[in-house]
C-alpha cells in the first residue's frame, strides 16, 4: 500500500506543479518580450502581436517550465535511490 500512496503523491505533485507553472509561464513570457521582438526582427518569425507574445511563445515557455520541473523531480528521485 505505501507504493500506491507514493504514486498518488507523485501524481498530485505533478498536477500541482503543472498548475503552478501556468502563472509563471505568463510572467516569464512577458518578461521575455525583448527576446520575442528580437526573434521577430531577426528571423521574421511572427512572435509579437498587438496584444502581446504569440501563442507559440507561451507554449514554448510552458514546456520549458515543465521540463525544468521534470529534471528536478528526476534528480531528486535519483539522489533518493542512491542514498538508500
C-alpha positions in Angstrom: 0.0 0.0 0.0 2.8 2.5 0.6 3.6 2.3 -3.2 0.1 3.3 -4.0 0.3 6.3 -1.6 3.7 7.3 -3.0 2.3 7.1 -6.6 -0.7 9.2 -5.6 1.5 11.8 -4.0 3.7 11.9 -7.1 0.7 12.4 -9.3 -0.7 15.1 -7.1 2.7 16.9 -7.1 2.9 16.7 -10.9 -0.6 18.2 -11.2 0.2 20.9 -8.7 3.4 21.8 -10.4 1.8 21.9 -13.8 -0.9 24.2 -12.4 1.6 26.5 -10.7 3.7 26.7 -13.9 0.8 28.5 -15.7 1.1 31.9 -14.0 4.9 31.5 -14.0 4.7 30.9 -17.8 2.7 34.1 -18.3 5.1 36.2 -16.2 8.2 34.7 -17.9 6.8 35.1 -21.4 6.0 38.8 -20.9 9.4 39.3 -19.3 11.0 37.8 -22.4 9.2 40.3 -24.7 12.5 41.8 -25.9 13.7 38.3 -26.9 10.5 37.7 -28.8 10.8 41.0 -30.6 14.4 40.2 -31.5 13.4 36.8 -32.9 10.7 38.5 -35.0 13.0 41.2 -36.3 16.0 38.9 -36.9 14.3 35.8 -38.3 11.0 37.0 -39.5 9.0 34.6 -37.3 5.8 36.2 -36.1 6.2 36.2 -32.3 4.7 39.5 -31.1 1.2 40.7 -32.0 -0.8 43.8 -31.0 -1.9 42.1 -27.7 1.4 40.5 -26.7 3.5 37.5 -27.5 2.1 34.8 -29.8 0.7 31.5 -28.5 3.8 29.6 -29.5 5.8 31.7 -27.2 3.6 30.8 -24.2 3.6 27.2 -25.2 7.4 27.1 -25.5 7.9 28.7 -22.1 5.4 26.4 -20.5 7.1 23.3 -22.0 10.5 24.6 -20.7 9.0 25.1 -17.2 7.6 21.5 -17.3 11.0 20.1 -18.5 12.7 22.0 -15.7 10.3 20.5 -13.2 10.8 17.0 -14.6 14.5 17.4 -14.4 14.4 18.4 -10.7 12.0 15.6 -10.0 14.3 13.1 -11.8 17.4 14.3 -9.9 15.6 14.1 -6.6 14.4 10.6 -7.3 17.9 9.6 -8.4 19.5 11.0 -5.2 16.9 9.3 -3.1 17.6 6.0 -4.8 21.3 6.3 -4.4 21.0 7.3 -0.7 19.0 4.2 0.1 
